[in-house]
Amino acid sequence: MATVSLRLGDLVWGKLGRYPPWPGKIVNPPKDLKKPRGKKCFFVKFFGTEDHAWIKVEQLKPYHPHKEEMIKINKGKRFQQAVDAVEEFLKKAKSKDQDLTIPESSTVKGMVAGTMAGFKWQPSVSEPVKDGDPHFHHFLLSQTEKPAVCYQAITKKLKVCEEETGSTSIQAADSTAVNGSITPTDKKIGFLGLGLMGSGIVSNLLKMGHTVTVWNRTAEKEGARLGRTPAEVVSTCDITFACVSDPKAAKDLVLGPSGVLQGIRPGKCYVDMSTVDADTVTELAQVIVSRGGRFLEAPVSGNQQLSNDGMLVILAAGDRGLYEDCSSCFQAMGKTSFFLGEVGNAAKMMLIVNMVQGSFMATIAEGLTLAQVTGQSQQTLLDILNQGQLASIFLDQKCQNILQGNFKPDFYLKYIQKDLRLAIALGDSVNHPTPMAAAANEVYKRAKALDQSDNDMSAVYRAYIH
């Protein structure tokens, strides 16, 4: 965004990092919140959320001159709600013939880190509290030095109560659902697996008022005590979700000792959110249903950041009634969901999506390394791509990872290689050629041989420079 002349009270579009511009208003920061050092910035209150942030002046545009432009390039329910909030604010301000002012915060609940600070503000009596947007919660969380949401971080903000089964049932101590648009289901929710994706999903379920019982294979990740099992979670919950790494883990979770199947009885519901092959979910569905249970597959498209932000895309198939029963949960964890019919369809679609993503990532890395060896600027290549038809959050994020040498996992390289392998097998099963995926798969295998498995998928770049 170009530098503009702005002042207190102006309505603006504010952009932070790789996220799209969002409507807000320049307001005075609270007295106890210091202005960051360095480049000139303004304190902005975002519409449609309860979030505030310091935004650099070059990342701001006046609201009215750029309204049509922003509406064309940005879509989504939350974005439209934010724009509607601006228009409603303008309408009320005009009718009252007052300056465009927004109540400022009197209490700081956020955090200050680097060049970013955020806080929750207490609205006036006449202004209702608006539902916080997880998309913007990330703006505050992403500036900290701490790792992404984990079970320990979650439990510090929640009240934890022990149930008779020994499982840990956790419920948000200060749920946003009371004032938000999501009415949480009254069903008891279980969740198995608190990895990169699961932790963010559980956090958002809790934020929206769901009561969740959790279990994780690795005890140190979630402070699990001995005796807690998947079977116990399933037996005490109405709907149990699971998100694990691969087909073997998904099968072990259900069929292993003290596994899910031992807790299934008529009416119990199981939702597998793992990215696996169609044969695996079909087998799991059959054994769950054979015990009188209900089954839904619901793999998710996204990464750790989108999981934390509640912006995943959910692909579901199987029991349509169970899909409907999961409505409030899916709203909490994702921006949209698709129902794709019979069991196996979601697994196939998810593998195709990840096949495209993984192949694209390998191509990005190939382009950046070719630029380097031919004496071209990698940063200039990224700038050019960001101005063209390939521009996307994914492209920018992964290129920045490579340019900065930061391969902290957001989507494990070993898992995208697993998905490519399964997608190739899917193609083989119907005699359909997958030459691009096969070539990309070989590059990821090379990266794994270079000990990049537990790094982000963007670390495939290192396969081209060794």
KABEL-V756518 format. One record per residue. N is the residue number from 1. RES is the residue in three letters. SS is DSSP state (a for helix, b for strand, c for the rest). PHI is phi in whole degrees, 0 to 359 (* if undefined). D_LAST is the distance of its C-alpha to the last C-alpha in whole Angstrom. Layout:
BEGIN
n->N res->RES ss->SS phi->PHI d_last->D_LAST
n->N res->RES ss->SS phi->PHI d_last->D_LAST
END
This chain:
BEGIN
n->1 res->MET ss->c phi->* d_last->37
n->2 res->ALA ss->c phi->283 d_last->39
n->3 res->THR ss->c phi->291 d_last->41
n->4 res->VAL ss->c phi->228 d_last->45
n->5 res->SER ss->c phi->268 d_last->48
n->6 res->LEU ss->c phi->230 d_last->49
n->7 res->ARG ss->c phi->211 d_last->51
n->8 res->LEU ss->c phi->304 d_last->52
n->9 res->GLY ss->c phi->98 d_last->54
n->10 res->ASP ss->c phi->289 d_last->51
n->11 res->LEU ss->b phi->275 d_last->50
n->12 res->VAL ss->b phi->218 d_last->46
n->13 res->TRP ss->b phi->254 d_last->43
n->14 res->GLY ss->b phi->249 d_last->41
n->15 res->LYS ss->c phi->241 d_last->37
n->16 res->LEU ss->c phi->228 d_last->34
n->17 res->GLY ss->c phi->59 d_last->31
n->18 res->ARG ss->c phi->269 d_last->29
n->19 res->TYR ss->c phi->274 d_last->33
n->20 res->PRO ss->c phi->291 d_last->35
n->21 res->PRO ss->c phi->302 d_last->38
n->22 res->TRP ss->b phi->224 d_last->41
n->23 res->PRO ss->b phi->289 d_last->45
n->24 res->GLY ss->b phi->203 d_last->46
n->25 res->LYS ss->b phi->221 d_last->49
n->26 res->ILE ss->b phi->285 d_last->49
n->27 res->VAL ss->c phi->230 d_last->51
n->28 res->ASN ss->c phi->286 d_last->52
n->29 res->PRO ss->c phi->287 d_last->49
n->30 res->PRO ss->c phi->298 d_last->51
n->31 res->LYS ss->c phi->300 d_last->53
n->32 res->ASP ss->c phi->268 d_last->51
n->33 res->LEU ss->c phi->248 d_last->47
n->34 res->LYS ss->c phi->283 d_last->46
n->35 res->LYS ss->c phi->285 d_last->44
n->36 res->PRO ss->c phi->298 d_last->41
n->37 res->ARG ss->c phi->281 d_last->40
n->38 res->GLY ss->c phi->103 d_last->38
n->39 res->LYS ss->c phi->297 d_last->39
n->40 res->LYS ss->c phi->296 d_last->42
n->41 res->CYS ss->b phi->213 d_last->42
n->42 res->PHE ss->b phi->238 d_last->45
n->43 res->PHE ss->b phi->268 d_last->45
n->44 res->VAL ss->b phi->242 d_last->45
n->45 res->LYS ss->b phi->259 d_last->47
n->46 res->PHE ss->b phi->274 d_last->45
n->47 res->PHE ss->c phi->283 d_last->48
n->48 res->GLY ss->c phi->78 d_last->48
n->49 res->THR ss->c phi->219 d_last->46
n->50 res->GLU ss->c phi->250 d_last->47
n->51 res->ASP ss->c phi->259 d_last->44
n->52 res->HIS ss->b phi->232 d_last->44
n->53 res->ALA ss->b phi->198 d_last->41
n->54 res->TRP ss->b phi->280 d_last->41
n->55 res->ILE ss->b phi->237 d_last->40
n->56 res->LYS ss->b phi->298 d_last->39
n->57 res->VAL ss->a phi->299 d_last->41
n->58 res->GLU ss->a phi->287 d_last->38
n->59 res->GLN ss->a phi->257 d_last->38
n->60 res->LEU ss->b phi->237 d_last->41
n->61 res->LYS ss->b phi->226 d_last->43
n->62 res->PRO ss->b phi->301 d_last->47
n->63 res->TYR ss->c phi->293 d_last->48
n->64 res->HIS ss->a phi->296 d_last->51
n->65 res->PRO ss->a phi->297 d_last->49
n->66 res->HIS ss->a phi->247 d_last->46
n->67 res->LYS ss->a phi->301 d_last->47
n->68 res->GLU ss->a phi->298 d_last->47
n->69 res->GLU ss->a phi->300 d_last->44
n->70 res->MET ss->a phi->291 d_last->42
n->71 res->ILE ss->a phi->293 d_last->44
n->72 res->LYS ss->a phi->290 d_last->43
n->73 res->ILE ss->a phi->267 d_last->39
n->74 res->ASN ss->c phi->245 d_last->40
n->75 res->LYS ss->c phi->233 d_last->41
n->76 res->GLY ss->c phi->115 d_last->42
n->77 res->LYS ss->a phi->297 d_last->45
n->78 res->ARG ss->a phi->294 d_last->44
n->79 res->PHE ss->a phi->295 d_last->43
n->80 res->GLN ss->a phi->296 d_last->47
n->81 res->GLN ss->a phi->296 d_last->48
n->82 res->ALA ss->a phi->294 d_last->47
n->83 res->VAL ss->a phi->296 d_last->48
n->84 res->ASP ss->a phi->299 d_last->52
n->85 res->ALA ss->a phi->295 d_last->52
n->86 res->VAL ss->a phi->296 d_last->52
n->87 res->GLU ss->a phi->296 d_last->55
n->88 res->GLU ss->a phi->294 d_last->57
n->89 res->PHE ss->a phi->297 d_last->56
n->90 res->LEU ss->a phi->296 d_last->57
n->91 res->LYS ss->a phi->297 d_last->60
n->92 res->LYS ss->a phi->292 d_last->62
n->93 res->ALA ss->a phi->296 d_last->61
n->94 res->LYS ss->a phi->293 d_last->63
n->95 res->SER ss->a phi->294 d_last->66
n->96 res->LYS ss->a phi->266 d_last->67
n->97 res->ASP ss->c phi->54 d_last->66
n->98 res->GLN ss->c phi->241 d_last->64
n->99 res->ASP ss->c phi->294 d_last->61
n->100 res->LEU ss->c phi->281 d_last->58
n->101 res->THR ss->c phi->240 d_last->57
n->102 res->ILE ss->c phi->237 d_last->55
n->103 res->PRO ss->c phi->307 d_last->56
n->104 res->GLU ss->c phi->265 d_last->54
n->105 res->SER ss->c phi->288 d_last->53
n->106 res->SER ss->c phi->250 d_last->55
n->107 res->THR ss->c phi->228 d_last->52
n->108 res->VAL ss->c phi->256 d_last->49
n->109 res->LYS ss->c phi->243 d_last->47
n->110 res->GLY ss->c phi->271 d_last->43
n->111 res->MET ss->c phi->221 d_last->41
n->112 res->VAL ss->b phi->244 d_last->40
n->113 res->ALA ss->b phi->208 d_last->36
n->114 res->GLY ss->c phi->62 d_last->35
n->115 res->THR ss->c phi->258 d_last->36
n->116 res->MET ss->b phi->230 d_last->37
n->117 res->ALA ss->b phi->215 d_last->41
n->118 res->GLY ss->c phi->215 d_last->42
n->119 res->PHE ss->c phi->203 d_last->46
n->120 res->LYS ss->c phi->268 d_last->48
n->121 res->TRP ss->c phi->247 d_last->51
n->122 res->GLN ss->c phi->271 d_last->55
n->123 res->PRO ss->c phi->287 d_last->56
n->124 res->SER ss->c phi->289 d_last->60
n->125 res->VAL ss->c phi->299 d_last->62
n->126 res->SER ss->c phi->278 d_last->63
n->127 res->GLU ss->c phi->249 d_last->59
n->128 res->PRO ss->c phi->290 d_last->57
n->129 res->VAL ss->c phi->289 d_last->54
n->130 res->LYS ss->c phi->256 d_last->51
n->131 res->ASP ss->c phi->295 d_last->49
n->132 res->GLY ss->c phi->295 d_last->45
n->133 res->ASP ss->c phi->263 d_last->42
n->134 res->PRO ss->a phi->303 d_last->39
n->135 res->HIS ss->a phi->303 d_last->37
n->136 res->PHE ss->a phi->268 d_last->38
n->137 res->HIS ss->a phi->301 d_last->38
n->138 res->HIS ss->a phi->296 d_last->35
n->139 res->PHE ss->a phi->304 d_last->35
n->140 res->LEU ss->a phi->278 d_last->37
n->141 res->LEU ss->a phi->291 d_last->35
n->142 res->SER ss->c phi->290 d_last->31
n->143 res->GLN ss->c phi->269 d_last->32
n->144 res->THR ss->c phi->274 d_last->33
n->145 res->GLU ss->c phi->272 d_last->30
n->146 res->LYS ss->c phi->282 d_last->31
n->147 res->PRO ss->c phi->292 d_last->29
n->148 res->ALA ss->c phi->295 d_last->30
n->149 res->VAL ss->c phi->309 d_last->33
n->150 res->CYS ss->c phi->229 d_last->34
n->151 res->TYR ss->a phi->299 d_last->37
n->152 res->GLN ss->a phi->299 d_last->38
n->153 res->ALA ss->a phi->294 d_last->38
n->154 res->ILE ss->a phi->297 d_last->40
n->155 res->THR ss->a phi->292 d_last->42
n->156 res->LYS ss->a phi->293 d_last->43
n->157 res->LYS ss->c phi->257 d_last->44
n->158 res->LEU ss->b phi->236 d_last->46
n->159 res->LYS ss->b phi->272 d_last->49
n->160 res->VAL ss->b phi->250 d_last->48
n->161 res->CYS ss->b phi->234 d_last->51
n->162 res->GLU ss->b phi->274 d_last->51
n->163 res->GLU ss->c phi->261 d_last->53
n->164 res->GLU ss->c phi->298 d_last->55
n->165 res->THR ss->c phi->287 d_last->52
n->166 res->GLY ss->c phi->94 d_last->50
n->167 res->SER ss->c phi->284 d_last->47
n->168 res->THR ss->b phi->258 d_last->46
n->169 res->SER ss->b phi->261 d_last->48
n->170 res->ILE ss->b phi->236 d_last->47
n->171 res->GLN ss->b phi->225 d_last->48
n->172 res->ALA ss->b phi->301 d_last->48
n->173 res->ALA ss->c phi->286 d_last->50
n->174 res->ASP ss->c phi->220 d_last->50
n->175 res->SER ss->c phi->288 d_last->49
n->176 res->THR ss->a phi->278 d_last->49
n->177 res->ALA ss->a phi->295 d_last->50
n->178 res->VAL ss->a phi->302 d_last->54
n->179 res->ASN ss->c phi->252 d_last->54
n->180 res->GLY ss->c phi->265 d_last->51
n->181 res->SER ss->c phi->263 d_last->51
n->182 res->ILE ss->c phi->261 d_last->50
n->183 res->THR ss->c phi->263 d_last->52
n->184 res->PRO ss->c phi->295 d_last->51
n->185 res->THR ss->c phi->296 d_last->52
n->186 res->ASP ss->c phi->273 d_last->54
n->187 res->LYS ss->c phi->284 d_last->52
n->188 res->LYS ss->c phi->281 d_last->51
n->189 res->ILE ss->b phi->253 d_last->47
n->190 res->GLY ss->b phi->246 d_last->44
n->191 res->PHE ss->b phi->216 d_last->41
n->192 res->LEU ss->b phi->245 d_last->38
n->193 res->GLY ss->c phi->108 d_last->35
n->194 res->LEU ss->c phi->239 d_last->34
n->195 res->GLY ss->c phi->277 d_last->30
n->196 res->LEU ss->a phi->303 d_last->28
n->197 res->MET ss->a phi->273 d_last->30
n->198 res->GLY ss->a phi->299 d_last->34
n->199 res->SER ss->a phi->298 d_last->34
n->200 res->GLY ss->a phi->293 d_last->34
n->201 res->ILE ss->a phi->299 d_last->37
n->202 res->VAL ss->a phi->298 d_last->39
n->203 res->SER ss->a phi->303 d_last->39
n->204 res->ASN ss->a phi->285 d_last->40
n->205 res->LEU ss->a phi->299 d_last->43
n->206 res->LEU ss->a phi->291 d_last->44
n->207 res->LYS ss->a phi->303 d_last->45
n->208 res->MET ss->c phi->266 d_last->47
n->209 res->GLY ss->c phi->93 d_last->49
n->210 res->HIS ss->c phi->281 d_last->48
n->211 res->THR ss->b phi->265 d_last->49
n->212 res->VAL ss->b phi->234 d_last->46
n->213 res->THR ss->b phi->255 d_last->45
n->214 res->VAL ss->b phi->243 d_last->42
n->215 res->TRP ss->b phi->211 d_last->40
n->216 res->ASN ss->c phi->217 d_last->37
n->217 res->ARG ss->c phi->297 d_last->35
n->218 res->THR ss->c phi->265 d_last->34
n->219 res->ALA ss->a phi->302 d_last->37
n->220 res->GLU ss->a phi->293 d_last->35
n->221 res->LYS ss->a phi->286 d_last->34
n->222 res->GLU ss->a phi->226 d_last->37
n->223 res->GLY ss->c phi->66 d_last->40
n->224 res->ALA ss->c phi->294 d_last->41
n->225 res->ARG ss->c phi->258 d_last->44
n->226 res->LEU ss->c phi->298 d_last->44
n->227 res->GLY ss->c phi->104 d_last->46
n->228 res->ARG ss->c phi->283 d_last->45
n->229 res->THR ss->c phi->223 d_last->44
n->230 res->PRO ss->a phi->301 d_last->43
n->231 res->ALA ss->a phi->300 d_last->46
n->232 res->GLU ss->a phi->294 d_last->48
n->233 res->VAL ss->a phi->298 d_last->46
n->234 res->VAL ss->a phi->298 d_last->47
n->235 res->SER ss->a phi->291 d_last->51
n->236 res->THR ss->a phi->257 d_last->51
n->237 res->CYS ss->c phi->244 d_last->50
n->238 res->ASP ss->c phi->278 d_last->51
n->239 res->ILE ss->b phi->232 d_last->47
n->240 res->THR ss->b phi->243 d_last->44
n->241 res->PHE ss->b phi->262 d_last->41
n->242 res->ALA ss->b phi->220 d_last->38
n->243 res->CYS ss->c phi->217 d_last->34
n->244 res->VAL ss->c phi->235 d_last->31
n->245 res->SER ss->c phi->279 d_last->28
n->246 res->ASP ss->c phi->202 d_last->28
n->247 res->PRO ss->a phi->304 d_last->31
n->248 res->LYS ss->a phi->298 d_last->31
n->249 res->ALA ss->a phi->297 d_last->32
n->250 res->ALA ss->a phi->295 d_last->34
n->251 res->LYS ss->a phi->291 d_last->36
n->252 res->ASP ss->a phi->299 d_last->37
n->253 res->LEU ss->a phi->297 d_last->38
n->254 res->VAL ss->a phi->271 d_last->41
n->255 res->LEU ss->a phi->262 d_last->41
n->256 res->GLY ss->c phi->285 d_last->41
n->257 res->PRO ss->c phi->304 d_last->43
n->258 res->SER ss->c phi->55 d_last->45
n->259 res->GLY ss->c phi->279 d_last->43
n->260 res->VAL ss->a phi->306 d_last->44
n->261 res->LEU ss->a phi->301 d_last->46
n->262 res->GLN ss->a phi->288 d_last->48
n->263 res->GLY ss->a phi->260 d_last->49
n->264 res->ILE ss->c phi->282 d_last->50
n->265 res->ARG ss->c phi->214 d_last->53
n->266 res->PRO ss->c phi->311 d_last->55
n->267 res->GLY ss->c phi->95 d_last->54
n->268 res->LYS ss->c phi->288 d_last->51
n->269 res->CYS ss->b phi->243 d_last->48
n->270 res->TYR ss->b phi->230 d_last->44
n->271 res->VAL ss->b phi->239 d_last->42
n->272 res->ASP ss->b phi->265 d_last->38
n->273 res->MET ss->c phi->259 d_last->35
n->274 res->SER ss->c phi->286 d_last->32
n->275 res->THR ss->c phi->267 d_last->30
n->276 res->VAL ss->c phi->223 d_last->31
n->277 res->ASP ss->c phi->273 d_last->32
n->278 res->ALA ss->a phi->297 d_last->35
n->279 res->ASP ss->a phi->297 d_last->37
n->280 res->THR ss->a phi->296 d_last->36
n->281 res->VAL ss->a phi->292 d_last->38
n->282 res->THR ss->a phi->295 d_last->41
n->283 res->GLU ss->a phi->297 d_last->41
n->284 res->LEU ss->a phi->295 d_last->41
n->285 res->ALA ss->a phi->299 d_last->44
n->286 res->GLN ss->a phi->297 d_last->46
n->287 res->VAL ss->a phi->288 d_last->46
n->288 res->ILE ss->a phi->294 d_last->47
n->289 res->VAL ss->a phi->293 d_last->49
n->290 res->SER ss->a phi->297 d_last->51
n->291 res->ARG ss->c phi->264 d_last->52
n->292 res->GLY ss->c phi->91 d_last->53
n->293 res->GLY ss->c phi->276 d_last->50
n->294 res->ARG ss->b phi->244 d_last->49
n->295 res->PHE ss->b phi->229 d_last->45
n->296 res->LEU ss->b phi->220 d_last->43
n->297 res->GLU ss->b phi->264 d_last->39
n->298 res->ALA ss->b phi->209 d_last->38
n->299 res->PRO ss->b phi->298 d_last->34
n->300 res->VAL ss->b phi->241 d_last->33
n->301 res->SER ss->b phi->262 d_last->30
n->302 res->GLY ss->c phi->156 d_last->29
n->303 res->ASN ss->c phi->218 d_last->27
n->304 res->GLN ss->a phi->298 d_last->28
n->305 res->GLN ss->a phi->297 d_last->29
n->306 res->LEU ss->a phi->294 d_last->31
n->307 res->SER ss->a phi->296 d_last->32
n->308 res->ASN ss->a phi->298 d_last->34
n->309 res->ASP ss->a phi->277 d_last->35
n->310 res->GLY ss->c phi->68 d_last->37
n->311 res->MET ss->c phi->239 d_last->36
n->312 res->LEU ss->b phi->287 d_last->34
n->313 res->VAL ss->b phi->251 d_last->35
n->314 res->ILE ss->b phi->254 d_last->37
n->315 res->LEU ss->b phi->250 d_last->37
n->316 res->ALA ss->b phi->240 d_last->40
n->317 res->ALA ss->b phi->201 d_last->42
n->318 res->GLY ss->b phi->123 d_last->45
n->319 res->ASP ss->c phi->288 d_last->48
n->320 res->ARG ss->a phi->294 d_last->49
n->321 res->GLY ss->a phi->297 d_last->51
n->322 res->LEU ss->a phi->293 d_last->49
n->323 res->TYR ss->a phi->302 d_last->46
n->324 res->GLU ss->a phi->293 d_last->49
n->325 res->ASP ss->a phi->294 d_last->50
n->326 res->CYS ss->c phi->272 d_last->46
n->327 res->SER ss->a phi->307 d_last->47
n->328 res->SER ss->a phi->293 d_last->47
n->329 res->CYS ss->a phi->292 d_last->44
n->330 res->PHE ss->a phi->293 d_last->42
n->331 res->GLN ss->a phi->295 d_last->44
n->332 res->ALA ss->a phi->289 d_last->43
n->333 res->MET ss->a phi->264 d_last->39
n->334 res->GLY ss->b phi->220 d_last->38
n->335 res->LYS ss->b phi->270 d_last->39
n->336 res->THR ss->b phi->198 d_last->40
n->337 res->SER ss->b phi->219 d_last->40
n->338 res->PHE ss->b phi->235 d_last->41
n->339 res->PHE ss->b phi->257 d_last->43
n->340 res->LEU ss->c phi->248 d_last->42
n->341 res->GLY ss->c phi->101 d_last->44
n->342 res->GLU ss->c phi->283 d_last->44
n->343 res->VAL ss->c phi->305 d_last->42
n->344 res->GLY ss->c phi->110 d_last->39
n->345 res->ASN ss->a phi->294 d_last->38
n->346 res->ALA ss->a phi->293 d_last->37
n->347 res->ALA ss->a phi->298 d_last->34
n->348 res->LYS ss->a phi->297 d_last->33
n->349 res->MET ss->a phi->296 d_last->33
n->350 res->MET ss->a phi->296 d_last->31
n->351 res->LEU ss->a phi->294 d_last->28
n->352 res->ILE ss->a phi->294 d_last->29
n->353 res->VAL ss->a phi->300 d_last->28
n->354 res->ASN ss->a phi->289 d_last->25
n->355 res->MET ss->a phi->297 d_last->24
n->356 res->VAL ss->a phi->296 d_last->24
n->357 res->GLN ss->a phi->296 d_last->23
n->358 res->GLY ss->a phi->295 d_last->20
n->359 res->SER ss->a phi->293 d_last->19
n->360 res->PHE ss->a phi->296 d_last->20
n->361 res->MET ss->a phi->298 d_last->17
n->362 res->ALA ss->a phi->296 d_last->15
n->363 res->THR ss->a phi->291 d_last->16
n->364 res->ILE ss->a phi->302 d_last->17
n->365 res->ALA ss->a phi->297 d_last->13
n->366 res->GLU ss->a phi->297 d_last->13
n->367 res->GLY ss->a phi->295 d_last->15
n->368 res->LEU ss->a phi->294 d_last->14
n->369 res->THR ss->a phi->287 d_last->11
n->370 res->LEU ss->a phi->295 d_last->13
n->371 res->ALA ss->a phi->299 d_last->16
n->372 res->GLN ss->a phi->296 d_last->14
n->373 res->VAL ss->a phi->286 d_last->13
n->374 res->THR ss->c phi->260 d_last->16
n->375 res->GLY ss->c phi->80 d_last->18
n->376 res->GLN ss->c phi->264 d_last->19
n->377 res->SER ss->c phi->283 d_last->20
n->378 res->GLN ss->a phi->294 d_last->18
n->379 res->GLN ss->a phi->296 d_last->21
n->380 res->THR ss->a phi->295 d_last->23
n->381 res->LEU ss->a phi->301 d_last->21
n->382 res->LEU ss->a phi->298 d_last->22
n->383 res->ASP ss->a phi->300 d_last->25
n->384 res->ILE ss->a phi->293 d_last->26
n->385 res->LEU ss->a phi->298 d_last->25
n->386 res->ASN ss->a phi->290 d_last->27
n->387 res->GLN ss->c phi->260 d_last->30
n->388 res->GLY ss->c phi->251 d_last->30
n->389 res->GLN ss->c phi->287 d_last->30
n->390 res->LEU ss->c phi->272 d_last->27
n->391 res->ALA ss->c phi->304 d_last->28
n->392 res->SER ss->c phi->194 d_last->28
n->393 res->ILE ss->a phi->300 d_last->27
n->394 res->PHE ss->a phi->300 d_last->24
n->395 res->LEU ss->a phi->302 d_last->23
n->396 res->ASP ss->a phi->296 d_last->24
n->397 res->GLN ss->a phi->299 d_last->23
n->398 res->LYS ss->a phi->290 d_last->19
n->399 res->CYS ss->a phi->295 d_last->18
n->400 res->GLN ss->a phi->297 d_last->20
n->401 res->ASN ss->a phi->305 d_last->18
n->402 res->ILE ss->a phi->293 d_last->15
n->403 res->LEU ss->a phi->296 d_last->16
n->404 res->GLN ss->a phi->269 d_last->18
n->405 res->GLY ss->c phi->66 d_last->15
n->406 res->ASN ss->c phi->254 d_last->17
n->407 res->PHE ss->c phi->246 d_last->16
n->408 res->LYS ss->c phi->302 d_last->20
n->409 res->PRO ss->c phi->295 d_last->20
n->410 res->ASP ss->c phi->244 d_last->23
n->411 res->PHE ss->c phi->210 d_last->22
n->412 res->TYR ss->b phi->305 d_last->20
n->413 res->LEU ss->a phi->301 d_last->17
n->414 res->LYS ss->a phi->297 d_last->18
n->415 res->TYR ss->a phi->279 d_last->21
n->416 res->ILE ss->a phi->291 d_last->20
n->417 res->GLN ss->a phi->292 d_last->19
n->418 res->LYS ss->a phi->299 d_last->22
n->419 res->ASP ss->a phi->292 d_last->24
n->420 res->LEU ss->a phi->298 d_last->22
n->421 res->ARG ss->a phi->300 d_last->23
n->422 res->LEU ss->a phi->291 d_last->26
n->423 res->ALA ss->a phi->292 d_last->27
n->424 res->ILE ss->a phi->297 d_last->26
n->425 res->ALA ss->a phi->296 d_last->28
n->426 res->LEU ss->a phi->298 d_last->31
n->427 res->GLY ss->a phi->298 d_last->30
n->428 res->ASP ss->a phi->300 d_last->31
n->429 res->SER ss->a phi->294 d_last->34
n->430 res->VAL ss->c phi->238 d_last->35
n->431 res->ASN ss->c phi->54 d_last->34
n->432 res->HIS ss->c phi->253 d_last->32
n->433 res->PRO ss->c phi->290 d_last->29
n->434 res->THR ss->c phi->227 d_last->26
n->435 res->PRO ss->a phi->294 d_last->23
n->436 res->MET ss->a phi->292 d_last->21
n->437 res->ALA ss->a phi->296 d_last->21
n->438 res->ALA ss->a phi->296 d_last->20
n->439 res->ALA ss->a phi->294 d_last->17
n->440 res->ALA ss->a phi->298 d_last->16
n->441 res->ASN ss->a phi->301 d_last->17
n->442 res->GLU ss->a phi->295 d_last->14
n->443 res->VAL ss->a phi->292 d_last->11
n->444 res->TYR ss->a phi->294 d_last->13
n->445 res->LYS ss->a phi->298 d_last->13
n->446 res->ARG ss->a phi->297 d_last->9
n->447 res->ALA ss->a phi->297 d_last->9
n->448 res->LYS ss->a phi->297 d_last->12
n->449 res->ALA ss->a phi->295 d_last->11
n->450 res->LEU ss->c phi->265 d_last->8
n->451 res->ASP ss->c phi->65 d_last->12
n->452 res->GLN ss->c phi->258 d_last->12
n->453 res->SER ss->c phi->307 d_last->15
n->454 res->ASP ss->c phi->267 d_last->18
n->455 res->ASN ss->c phi->266 d_last->16
n->456 res->ASP ss->b phi->295 d_last->17
n->457 res->MET ss->a phi->302 d_last->16
n->458 res->SER ss->a phi->295 d_last->15
n->459 res->ALA ss->a phi->291 d_last->12
n->460 res->VAL ss->a phi->302 d_last->11
n->461 res->TYR ss->a phi->309 d_last->9
n->462 res->ARG ss->a phi->290 d_last->6
n->463 res->ALA ss->a phi->290 d_last->6
n->464 res->TYR ss->c phi->269 d_last->6
n->465 res->ILE ss->c phi->249 d_last->4
n->466 res->HIS ss->c phi->240 d_last->0
END
